[in-house]
């Protein structure tokens, strides 16, 4: 297997000074982030910073940089050859997502936005039930695909979508609210709130790896004794998110954006291998056995409502 070249000195690798909440950010670990440079796939060595005050971790990377945006052209979840694989893999999850969203809304939705819609498969589920569907997607090849099919409206950003305020029943953001450049994620959540009708709901599925990163870092330091260096974290552990939220980190930002009545789901209904099932059961048991202090859930789904009046 050919080694992938690692880059450490490019302008898009940044050092955030303080957290958006005003808390101190401390280096937690270093993780790779793959991009295209001069036609070659390379890894950027990025640092993950952690804020103890609000329990948020931030990757030191400018997600608005053109080099960083090439990541989404290389990712498996935007590969046209992988579309049918992802359609089948997420079919049960998306059906569960639809049923859950209708239950919280109290009716079938008529206007739905998927922020980070990828292939548009979740939008297909809502459109099949009669909803008017809109998507936001940063990948140019996914935008072209969805526009060619002509079933959903799609735009590269919320600003360019030109959506009226108070016009949407549901906004969904699955592993995508870290796609807000260098701004406080609260700003993006507030934008979502403005687009929702009174009583409308926002559903986010976020990467919840803060405690995993901290435990991984602690183990590396204990074995290597190099306490002043950020621990190297492999890609399958650190992922590609700019932000990693715990429930506490995200709920506080929901409230600041005017979204209330948060319901959390730690058990996603989807197809799982036996070992994945055992792992997820163990994480849920550990969470409640520790009185909600040990939260290793890999995916956190939160539902909140825009207040009426």
Rosetta blueprint (number, residue, H / E / L):
1 X L
2 X L
3 X L
4 X L
5 X L
6 X E
7 X E
8 X L
9 X L
10 X L
11 X L
12 X L
13 X E
14 X L
15 X L
16 X L
17 X L
18 X E
19 X L
20 X L
21 X L
22 X L
23 X L
24 X E
25 X E
26 X E
27 X E
28 X E
29 X E
30 X E
31 X E
32 X E
33 X E
34 X E
35 X E
36 X E
37 X E
38 X L
39 X L
40 X E
41 X E
42 X E
43 X E
44 X E
45 X E
46 X E
47 X E
48 X E
49 X E
50 X E
51 X E
52 X L
53 X L
54 X L
55 X L
56 X E
57 X E
58 X E
59 X E
60 X L
61 X E
62 X L
63 X L
64 X L
65 X L
66 X H
67 X H
68 X H
69 X H
70 X L
71 X H
72 X H
73 X H
74 X H
75 X L
76 X H
77 X H
78 X H
79 X L
80 X H
81 X H
82 X H
83 X H
84 X H
85 X H
86 X H
87 X H
88 X H
89 X H
90 X L
91 X H
92 X H
93 X H
94 X H
95 X H
96 X H
97 X H
98 X H
99 X H
100 X H
101 X H
102 X H
103 X H
104 X H
105 X H
106 X L
107 X L
108 X L
109 X L
110 X L
111 X E
112 X E
113 X E
114 X E
115 X E
116 X L
117 X L
118 X L
119 X L
120 X L
121 X H
122 X H
123 X H
124 X H
125 X H
126 X H
127 X H
128 X H
129 X L
130 X L
131 X L
132 X E
133 X E
134 X E
135 X E
136 X E
137 X L
138 X L
139 X L
140 X H
141 X H
142 X H
143 X H
144 X H
145 X H
146 X H
147 X H
148 X H
149 X H
150 X L
151 X L
152 X L
153 X E
154 X E
155 X E
156 X L
157 X L
158 X H
159 X H
160 X H
161 X H
162 X L
163 X L
164 X L
165 X L
166 X L
167 X L
168 X E
169 X E
170 X E
171 X E
172 X E
173 X E
174 X E
175 X L
176 X L
177 X L
178 X L
179 X L
180 X L
181 X L
182 X L
183 X L
184 X L
185 X H
186 X H
187 X H
188 X H
189 X H
190 X H
191 X H
192 X H
193 X H
194 X H
195 X H
196 X E
197 X E
198 X E
199 X E
200 X E
201 X E
202 X E
203 X E
204 X E
205 X E
206 X E
207 X E
208 X L
209 X L
210 X H
211 X H
212 X H
213 X H
214 X H
215 X H
216 X H
217 X H
218 X H
219 X H
220 X H
221 X H
222 X H
223 X H
224 X H
225 X L
226 X L
227 X L
228 X L
229 X L
230 X L
231 X E
232 X E
233 X E
234 X L
235 X H
236 X H
237 X H
238 X H
239 X L
240 X L
241 X L
242 X L
243 X E
244 X E
245 X E
246 X L
247 X H
248 X H
249 X H
250 X H
251 X H
252 X H
253 X H
254 X H
255 X H
256 X H
257 X L
258 X L
259 X E
260 X E
261 X E
262 X E
263 X E
264 X E
265 X E
266 X L
267 X L
268 X L
269 X L
270 X L
271 X L
272 X L
273 X L
274 X H
275 X H
276 X H
277 X H
278 X H
279 X H
280 X H
281 X H
282 X H
283 X H
284 X H
285 X H
286 X H
287 X H
288 X H
289 X H
290 X L
291 X L
292 X L
293 X L
294 X L
295 X L
296 X L
297 X L
298 X L
299 X E
300 X E
301 X E
302 X E
303 X E
304 X E
305 X E
306 X E
307 X L
308 X L
309 X L
